[in-house]
Amino acid sequence: MVKPLLILIHGVARTSRMWAPHLPLLQPQVDVIAPDLPGFGVTTGPFRFDEAVAQVAADLDAGLGTGGGRTAYVCGDSAGAMVALRLAVRRPEAVTGLIVSGVQVHPPRVLLALQGVFMRAIPAARYSEDDPGVTKESVLTAVRELGRVDLRPDLAAVRARTLVVCGEQDRANLSAARRAAAGIAGAQLRVQPDAGHLWSEAEPEAFSRMLLDWAVPS
């Protein structure tokens, strides 16, 4: 039996390394591809949204191969969720299922301005402490680029079976999650109790179980 394909897309200030704790839980049941977005990890930058979508689309095609008969699920976290959503619209014939966690549909300017002030104040060395594939320049470039993205027109065009997820404590993104779930036909909304924005990192086992329940339903 051919296993489903699962694409995992990291967010800003992260690389594909964020998914390392999930792989032992996921790989017995799904084949995983976890790329580094432009400007992060081993992928050269700068980050450009359309280029990021095109890169993940190429990874998707490579994972699906030419044999047919394989299903593909795409999961994005934070900024990666924005990439995943646009990918599902660009490649509806290839994306069977979509999971977006902490997604922004049209990032509010006030939120981005506050985020920019906070990120510029952080010393450059801090960005690479946990992951050497992250730099201050790459993060600030990505935040500026994401501020130009508007996914509101994309919502009605999503055809994939969609799960929209947001942490209960992620107040900056909860309204956007509700908007995404309302705008995507048939989408389900899951608010994770007592969880923050990057609950995928805080609770890798619970997040992985959720992914498997969506991609490999019993």
C-alpha positions, 0 to 999 in steps of 0.5 A: 500500500502506498503511504500518503505524502505529507509536506510540512512547511515551517514558519518565519524564524524557523527551518525544517528542523522544527519538524524533527520531533514529529518525524518519528511519530509520523513516518511510520504512516506517511512519507514526509517532505519538510523543505527549507523555505527561501532564505532559511536553512539550506535554501538560498534567499531572499524570501519571496512569497511566490518563490516559496510557493513555487519551491514547495510545489516542486517538492510536491511534484517530486514526492508524488512522482509520475505513477499516480494514485498517491494522495498528498497533504500539506501542513503549514505552520504560521507563515508556512500556513500562508504558503500552504494555503496558496499552494492548495489554490495553485495545485488543486489537483495535487493537494488532497488535504490542507492543514493550516496552523496559526494562519494569517489571511491578510496580516494586519499592518498594526500587528506587523509593525509591532512585530517588526519593532520587536524583531529589530530589537533582538540582537542578531546572534539570538536568531541563530541560537536555536537554529543556525539556519535562521538569521535576523536579516532573513526573518525581517525580509520575510516579515516585510514580504508577508505584509504584502500578501493577501489571501482573502481572495484565495479562500473560496478557491480552496478545494482541498479537505481543510483543517484550520487550527489555532491555539486558544491563547494565540489571540493575534491569529485566532480571528484570522483562523476563524475567517479562514475556516468560514471562507473555505468550503467545508473547512473544519476549525479546531481551537487547541485548548491552552495552546499558543501560536507555535503549539506544534513545537510545544506539543509535538505528539498532540500535533502529530496525532492531529496530522495523522488523524487528518491524513490517515483517518481510521 
